[in-house]
Amino acid sequence: MKKVKMVALEQGQKSEANVQSTAQEQQKFVSVVTQRVDLFKKLLIGISLAVIGLVLILTITTTVCIVRSLARLNGSIVAIAETGDFTKTAEIRNDDEFAVTINAFNKLLDSFSRILAKVSESSGKLTGSSQGLTRTAQAIHSTTQEQSTSVGQVAAAAVEMSQTISMVSQNTSRIAQSATEARQLAACGADVVSQTGREVQEIARAVQESTVVMQTLNERSQQVGEIVDVIIEITDQTNLLALNAAIEAARAGDHGRGFAVVADEVRKLATSTAEATVGITERVKAIQADAAQAVTAMNKSLERVRLGVEHAGQAGDSLRQIVESVTSLQGMASEIATATVELSSTAEQISTDIVAIEKVSDETVKAAAAIAVESDALAGLSVELKTEISRFTHTGQQGPALPAKCVNPPDAGKLSWLKPSSNCAA
């Protein structure tokens, strides 16, 4: 234990000596470090002052360059705003961020110039199109007005046609009714003609029989004439015998006196008979003449009756044809009446459709007039747009070139340190 304590004591003494030695060395090191830190501080202050001066110089230089670049860009913007010439570009002198910005600005100007050119071209086309649209709208308006007038006339004509068709339908119905009545009358007439034909045929037979009777009567009268001739001849012979008897009685004297009286009476009777025979002869001749005339008249009547029968047959045939024609006419009239009723309904529908078309035409006229007004307004706006665009110079137009120089900003004169250097002309 004592050895341990002794060893520990020795070690503690050595450690203390080492600590003291280390403390001395640390003090020396701290002293050296302190000296070096002071030197570094002085050096750092000098460097800081140099850096601050350099930063100030760089800041001033950068600010001047920025202001100059901004002045050039601002000058280009002012020149474009004053002249309206978008073909001008800002000058790029340095290869820095502002050069990128100015290049982007120049591209923006070129794009805007192209847009203006397209807008100008489109406005010209729009003007032409609006003018053409105006002319088209006016033509449509005029044509639509004419169409509306024509549709009105067609509507009136359709109404008149509907009324006419209605009248035709009524007249056709009346014609059909009249045709029915005519058919009935014609049928009755055909029956009457047939009956008349039969009666005329009966009359013809009666006339023919009368003709036969008259011919028989004529023959009998001729026979009576022959008998009268015989009687006349007998009377002449009786007169001659009476004369001879009177002569013989006169010769006989008194004995023939009675015979003379008888002969005288016979002569008187013969004379009376002769006179009566003459009268009968005249009457028989008259009867023969009348019978001959009657036969002639009967023959003529028979011929006329024959013609009448023939004509009655023809009239019957004609009436039957009339009945057939009237029946056909009645059917056609019924079909026409039905067709005219359907046509009247169709005409009414057409009239209704035409009225609707007329309304649409009126609306089209109003719409065409509105289109014409809007087209005129659009043409006016396109002209105004073209006038406004013509104030600017863009791609496709000859505009004054932007001078290759640096343009000072409007307030650059107030800051002397912002004036351009010798390498950037004012």
C-alpha positions as CSV (number, residue, x, y, z in Angstrom):
1,M,0.0,0.0,0.0
2,K,2.8,2.3,0.9
3,K,4.4,1.5,-2.5
4,V,1.2,2.3,-4.2
5,K,0.9,5.5,-2.4
6,M,4.4,6.4,-3.2
7,V,3.9,5.6,-6.8
8,A,0.8,7.6,-6.8
9,L,2.5,10.5,-5.2
10,E,5.3,10.4,-7.7
11,Q,2.9,10.2,-10.5
12,G,1.0,13.2,-9.1
13,Q,4.1,15.2,-8.8
14,K,5.0,14.4,-12.4
15,S,1.5,15.3,-13.5
16,E,1.7,18.5,-11.7
17,A,5.0,19.3,-13.3
18,N,3.6,18.4,-16.6
19,V,0.6,20.6,-16.0
20,Q,2.7,23.5,-15.1
21,S,4.9,22.9,-18.1
22,T,1.8,22.7,-20.3
23,A,0.3,25.8,-18.8
24,Q,3.5,27.7,-19.5
25,E,3.5,26.4,-23.1
26,Q,-0.2,27.4,-23.4
27,Q,0.6,30.8,-22.1
28,K,3.3,31.2,-24.7
29,F,1.0,29.8,-27.4
30,V,-1.8,32.1,-26.4
31,S,0.5,35.0,-26.5
32,V,1.6,34.0,-30.0
33,V,-2.0,33.5,-31.0
34,T,-3.0,36.7,-29.6
35,Q,-0.3,38.5,-31.5
36,R,-1.3,36.7,-34.7
37,V,-5.0,37.5,-34.1
38,D,-4.2,41.2,-33.7
39,L,-2.3,41.1,-36.9
40,F,-5.1,39.2,-38.6
41,K,-7.6,41.8,-37.3
42,K,-5.5,44.5,-38.7
43,L,-5.1,42.6,-42.0
44,L,-8.8,41.9,-42.1
45,I,-9.7,45.5,-41.5
46,G,-7.5,46.5,-44.4
47,I,-8.9,43.8,-46.6
48,S,-12.4,44.8,-45.6
49,L,-11.7,48.4,-46.4
50,A,-10.2,47.4,-49.8
51,V,-13.2,45.1,-50.5
52,I,-15.6,47.8,-49.5
53,G,-13.9,50.2,-51.8
54,L,-13.8,47.7,-54.6
55,V,-17.5,46.9,-54.1
56,L,-18.3,50.6,-54.1
57,I,-16.4,51.0,-57.4
58,L,-18.1,47.9,-58.9
59,T,-21.5,49.1,-57.7
60,I,-21.0,52.5,-59.2
61,T,-19.7,51.0,-62.4
62,T,-22.6,48.4,-62.6
63,T,-25.1,51.1,-61.8
64,V,-23.8,53.3,-64.5
65,C,-23.9,50.4,-67.0
66,I,-27.4,49.4,-65.9
67,V,-28.6,53.0,-66.2
68,R,-27.0,53.3,-69.6
69,S,-28.6,50.1,-70.7
70,L,-31.9,51.2,-69.3
71,A,-31.4,54.5,-70.9
72,R,-30.9,52.9,-74.3
73,L,-33.9,50.6,-73.8
74,N,-36.0,53.5,-72.5
75,G,-34.9,55.6,-75.5
76,S,-36.0,52.9,-77.9
77,I,-39.3,52.6,-76.1
78,V,-39.8,56.4,-76.2
79,A,-38.9,56.5,-79.9
80,I,-41.3,53.6,-80.7
81,A,-44.0,55.3,-78.6
82,E,-43.5,58.6,-80.4
83,T,-43.2,57.3,-83.9
84,G,-45.3,54.2,-83.6
85,D,-42.6,52.3,-85.6
86,F,-42.4,48.8,-84.3
87,T,-39.7,47.9,-86.9
88,K,-37.1,49.8,-84.7
89,T,-35.0,47.8,-82.3
90,A,-32.9,48.6,-79.3
91,E,-29.1,48.5,-79.8
92,I,-27.2,45.6,-78.0
93,R,-23.6,46.6,-77.1
94,N,-22.7,44.3,-74.3
95,D,-23.1,40.6,-73.7
96,D,-24.7,40.6,-70.3
97,E,-28.1,40.1,-68.7
98,F,-29.3,43.4,-70.1
99,A,-28.3,42.2,-73.6
100,V,-30.5,39.2,-73.0
101,T,-33.3,41.5,-71.8
102,I,-32.9,43.9,-74.8
103,N,-32.8,40.9,-77.2
104,A,-36.0,39.6,-75.6
105,F,-37.5,43.1,-76.0
106,N,-36.5,43.2,-79.6
107,K,-38.1,39.8,-80.1
108,L,-41.2,41.1,-78.4
109,L,-41.2,44.1,-80.8
110,D,-40.7,41.8,-83.8
111,S,-43.6,39.6,-82.6
112,F,-45.8,42.6,-81.9
113,S,-44.9,44.0,-85.3
114,R,-45.8,40.8,-86.9
115,I,-49.0,40.7,-84.9
116,L,-49.8,44.3,-86.1
117,A,-49.1,43.3,-89.7
118,K,-51.4,40.3,-89.3
119,V,-54.0,42.5,-87.6
120,S,-53.6,45.1,-90.4
121,E,-54.0,42.4,-93.0
122,S,-56.9,40.9,-91.1
123,S,-58.5,44.3,-90.7
124,G,-58.2,44.9,-94.5
125,K,-59.8,41.5,-95.1
126,L,-62.3,42.3,-92.4
127,T,-63.1,45.5,-94.2
128,G,-63.5,43.8,-97.5
129,S,-65.5,41.0,-95.9
130,S,-67.7,43.4,-94.0
131,Q,-68.3,45.4,-97.2
132,G,-69.1,42.2,-99.0
133,L,-71.3,41.0,-96.1
134,T,-73.1,44.4,-96.3
135,R,-73.7,44.0,-100.0
136,T,-74.7,40.4,-99.5
137,A,-77.0,41.4,-96.6
138,Q,-78.5,44.2,-98.7
139,A,-79.0,41.8,-101.6
140,I,-80.5,39.2,-99.2
141,H,-82.7,42.0,-97.8
142,S,-83.8,43.0,-101.3
143,T,-84.3,39.4,-102.4
144,T,-86.1,38.6,-99.2
145,Q,-88.4,41.6,-99.6
146,E,-89.2,40.4,-103.2
147,Q,-89.6,36.9,-101.9
148,S,-91.9,38.2,-99.1
149,T,-93.9,40.1,-101.8
150,S,-94.1,37.0,-104.0
151,V,-95.1,34.9,-101.0
152,G,-97.8,37.4,-100.2
153,Q,-99.0,37.2,-103.8
154,V,-98.8,33.4,-103.7
155,A,-100.7,33.4,-100.4
156,A,-103.4,35.6,-101.9
157,A,-103.5,33.4,-105.0
158,A,-103.6,30.3,-102.7
159,V,-106.6,31.8,-100.9
160,E,-108.3,32.6,-104.2
161,M,-107.4,29.1,-105.5
162,S,-108.9,27.6,-102.3
163,Q,-112.1,29.6,-102.8
164,T,-112.1,28.7,-106.5
165,I,-111.6,25.0,-105.7
166,S,-114.4,25.3,-103.1
167,M,-116.7,26.8,-105.8
168,V,-115.6,24.1,-108.3
169,S,-116.4,21.5,-105.7
170,Q,-119.8,22.9,-105.1
171,N,-120.4,23.3,-108.9
172,T,-119.1,19.7,-109.4
173,S,-121.5,18.5,-106.8
174,R,-124.3,20.3,-108.5
175,I,-123.1,18.9,-111.9
176,A,-123.1,15.4,-110.4
177,Q,-126.7,16.0,-109.1
178,S,-127.7,17.5,-112.5
179,A,-126.0,14.5,-114.2
180,T,-128.1,12.2,-112.0
181,E,-131.2,14.0,-112.8
182,A,-130.2,14.1,-116.5
183,R,-129.5,10.4,-116.4
184,Q,-132.9,9.8,-114.9
185,L,-134.6,12.0,-117.5
186,A,-132.6,10.4,-120.3
187,A,-133.6,7.0,-119.0
188,C,-137.2,8.2,-118.9
189,G,-136.8,9.7,-122.3
190,A,-135.4,6.4,-123.6
191,D,-138.4,4.6,-122.2
192,V,-140.7,7.1,-123.7
193,V,-138.9,6.9,-127.1
194,S,-139.1,3.1,-126.9
195,Q,-142.8,3.3,-126.1
196,T,-143.2,5.9,-128.9
197,G,-141.3,3.6,-131.2
198,R,-143.6,0.7,-130.4
199,E,-146.7,2.9,-130.8
200,V,-145.3,4.3,-134.1
201,Q,-144.8,0.7,-135.2
202,E,-148.4,0.0,-134.3
203,I,-149.4,3.1,-136.2
204,A,-147.3,1.9,-139.1
205,R,-149.1,-1.4,-139.0
206,A,-152.5,0.4,-138.8
207,V,-151.5,2.7,-141.7
208,Q,-150.4,-0.3,-143.7
209,E,-153.7,-2.0,-143.0
210,S,-155.5,1.2,-143.9
211,T,-153.5,1.3,-147.1
212,V,-154.5,-2.2,-147.9
213,V,-158.2,-1.3,-147.1
214,M,-157.9,1.8,-149.4
215,Q,-156.4,-0.3,-152.1
216,T,-159.3,-2.8,-151.7
217,L,-161.7,0.2,-151.7
218,N,-160.1,1.5,-154.9
219,E,-160.4,-1.9,-156.5
220,R,-164.1,-2.1,-155.4
221,S,-164.8,1.4,-156.8
222,Q,-163.2,0.3,-160.0
223,Q,-165.5,-2.7,-160.0
224,V,-168.5,-0.4,-159.2
225,G,-167.4,1.7,-162.2
226,E,-167.4,-1.3,-164.4
227,I,-170.9,-2.2,-163.2
228,V,-172.0,1.4,-163.8
229,D,-170.6,1.1,-167.3
230,V,-172.7,-2.0,-167.8
231,I,-175.7,-0.1,-166.4
232,I,-175.0,2.8,-168.8
233,E,-174.8,0.4,-171.7
234,I,-178.0,-1.3,-170.6
235,T,-179.7,2.1,-170.3
236,D,-178.6,3.1,-173.8
237,Q,-179.9,-0.2,-175.1
238,T,-183.2,0.3,-173.1
239,N,-183.5,3.8,-174.6
240,L,-182.9,2.4,-178.0
241,L,-185.5,-0.4,-177.4
242,A,-188.0,2.2,-176.0
243,L,-187.5,4.3,-179.1
244,N,-188.0,1.3,-181.4
245,A,-191.1,0.4,-179.3
246,A,-192.5,3.9,-179.7
247,I,-192.0,3.8,-183.4
248,E,-193.7,0.5,-183.7
249,A,-196.5,1.7,-181.5
250,A,-197.0,4.7,-183.7
251,R,-197.2,2.4,-186.7
252,A,-199.8,0.3,-184.9
253,G,-202.1,3.2,-184.3
254,D,-204.7,2.7,-181.7
255,H,-203.6,-0.8,-181.1
256,G,-200.2,0.2,-180.2
257,R,-201.2,3.1,-178.0
258,G,-200.8,1.2,-174.7
259,F,-197.5,-0.2,-175.8
260,A,-196.4,3.4,-176.6
261,V,-197.2,4.4,-173.0
262,V,-195.2,1.5,-171.7
263,A,-192.3,2.3,-174.1
264,D,-192.5,5.9,-172.9
265,E,-192.3,4.8,-169.2
266,V,-189.4,2.5,-170.1
267,R,-187.7,5.4,-171.8
268,K,-188.2,7.7,-168.8
269,L,-187.0,4.9,-166.5
270,A,-183.9,4.4,-168.7
271,T,-183.4,8.2,-168.8
272,S,-183.6,8.4,-165.0
273,T,-181.4,5.4,-164.7
274,A,-178.9,7.0,-167.1
275,E,-179.0,10.2,-165.1
276,A,-178.5,8.2,-161.8
277,T,-175.8,6.2,-163.4
278,V,-174.0,9.4,-164.5
279,G,-174.2,10.6,-160.9
280,I,-173.0,7.3,-159.6
281,T,-170.2,7.4,-162.2
282,E,-169.1,10.9,-161.0
283,R,-169.3,9.8,-157.4
284,V,-167.4,6.6,-158.1
285,K,-164.8,8.6,-160.0
286,A,-164.6,11.0,-157.0
287,I,-164.3,8.0,-154.7
288,Q,-161.6,6.5,-156.9
289,A,-159.7,9.8,-157.0
290,D,-160.1,10.1,-153.2
291,A,-159.1,6.5,-152.8
292,A,-156.0,7.1,-155.0
293,Q,-155.1,10.2,-153.0
294,A,-155.7,8.3,-149.8
295,V,-153.5,5.4,-151.0
296,T,-150.8,7.9,-152.0
297,A,-151.1,9.7,-148.6
298,M,-151.1,6.4,-146.9
299,N,-148.0,5.3,-148.7
300,K,-146.3,8.6,-147.8
301,S,-147.5,8.3,-144.2
302,L,-146.2,4.7,-144.2
303,E,-142.9,5.9,-145.5
304,R,-142.9,8.7,-142.9
305,V,-143.9,6.3,-140.2
306,R,-141.1,4.0,-141.3
307,L,-138.7,6.9,-141.1
308,G,-140.2,7.8,-137.7
309,V,-139.7,4.3,-136.4
310,E,-136.1,4.4,-137.7
311,H,-135.5,7.8,-136.1
312,A,-137.2,6.7,-132.9
313,G,-134.8,3.7,-132.8
314,Q,-131.9,6.1,-133.4
315,A,-133.3,8.4,-130.8
316,G,-133.6,5.4,-128.4
317,D,-130.0,4.4,-129.2
318,S,-128.8,8.0,-128.7
319,L,-130.7,8.3,-125.4
320,R,-129.2,5.0,-124.2
321,Q,-125.8,6.4,-125.2
322,I,-126.7,9.6,-123.4
323,V,-127.7,7.6,-120.3
324,E,-124.3,5.7,-120.5
325,S,-122.4,9.0,-121.0
326,V,-124.4,10.7,-118.2
327,T,-123.7,7.7,-116.0
328,S,-120.0,8.0,-116.8
329,L,-120.2,11.8,-116.4
330,Q,-121.9,11.2,-113.0
331,G,-119.0,8.9,-111.9
332,M,-116.4,11.4,-113.1
333,A,-118.2,14.2,-111.5
334,S,-118.3,12.3,-108.2
335,E,-114.6,11.6,-108.5
336,I,-113.9,15.2,-109.4
337,A,-116.0,16.3,-106.4
338,T,-114.0,14.0,-104.1
339,A,-110.7,15.2,-105.7
340,T,-111.8,18.8,-105.3
341,V,-112.6,18.2,-101.7
342,E,-109.2,16.7,-101.1
343,L,-107.6,19.5,-103.3
344,S,-109.5,22.1,-101.2
345,S,-108.1,20.6,-98.0
346,T,-104.6,20.5,-99.6
347,A,-105.0,24.1,-100.8
348,E,-106.0,25.2,-97.3
349,Q,-102.9,23.4,-95.9
350,I,-100.8,25.1,-98.6
351,S,-102.4,28.4,-97.7
352,T,-101.5,27.8,-94.0
353,D,-98.0,26.8,-95.0
354,I,-97.6,29.9,-97.2
355,V,-98.8,32.1,-94.3
356,A,-96.1,30.5,-92.1
357,I,-93.6,31.0,-94.9
358,E,-94.7,34.6,-95.2
359,K,-94.1,35.1,-91.5
360,V,-90.6,33.5,-91.8
361,S,-89.9,35.7,-94.8
362,D,-90.9,38.8,-92.7
363,E,-88.6,37.6,-90.0
364,T,-85.9,37.0,-92.6
365,V,-86.3,40.5,-93.9
366,K,-85.9,41.9,-90.4
367,A,-82.9,39.7,-89.8
368,A,-81.4,40.7,-93.1
369,A,-81.9,44.4,-92.2
370,A,-80.3,43.8,-88.8
371,I,-77.4,42.0,-90.5
372,A,-77.0,44.9,-92.9
373,V,-76.9,47.3,-90.0
374,E,-74.4,45.1,-88.1
375,S,-72.4,44.8,-91.2
376,D,-72.2,48.6,-91.6
377,A,-71.2,48.9,-88.0
378,L,-68.6,46.1,-88.5
379,A,-67.3,47.9,-91.6
380,G,-67.0,51.1,-89.6
381,L,-65.2,49.4,-86.8
382,S,-62.8,47.7,-89.3
383,V,-62.1,51.1,-90.9
384,E,-61.4,52.6,-87.5
385,L,-59.2,49.7,-86.6
386,K,-57.3,50.0,-89.9
387,T,-56.9,53.8,-89.2
388,E,-55.6,53.1,-85.8
389,I,-53.2,50.4,-87.0
390,S,-52.0,52.7,-89.8
391,R,-50.5,54.9,-87.2
392,F,-47.9,52.2,-86.5
393,T,-45.1,51.0,-88.7
394,H,-44.8,47.3,-88.6
395,T,-43.4,44.4,-90.6
396,G,-44.0,44.7,-94.3
397,Q,-43.9,48.6,-94.1
398,Q,-41.0,50.9,-94.7
399,G,-40.2,52.7,-91.5
400,P,-37.3,54.9,-90.4
401,A,-34.4,52.9,-88.8
402,L,-33.5,53.5,-85.2
403,P,-30.1,55.2,-85.0
404,A,-27.4,53.1,-83.7
405,K,-26.7,55.2,-80.6
406,C,-27.3,55.2,-76.9
407,V,-30.4,57.2,-75.9
408,N,-30.4,59.0,-72.6
409,P,-33.4,58.6,-70.4
410,P,-35.5,61.7,-69.9
411,D,-34.0,62.6,-66.5
412,A,-30.4,61.6,-67.3
413,G,-29.3,65.2,-67.5
414,K,-30.1,65.7,-63.8
415,L,-27.6,63.1,-62.8
416,S,-24.1,64.0,-64.1
417,W,-22.7,60.7,-63.1
418,L,-25.3,58.9,-65.3
419,K,-24.2,60.6,-68.5
420,P,-22.9,58.2,-71.2
421,S,-19.2,57.6,-71.5
422,S,-17.1,58.5,-74.5
423,N,-17.7,55.1,-76.0
424,C,-21.5,55.7,-76.0
425,A,-22.4,58.7,-78.1
426,A,-25.1,61.0,-76.7
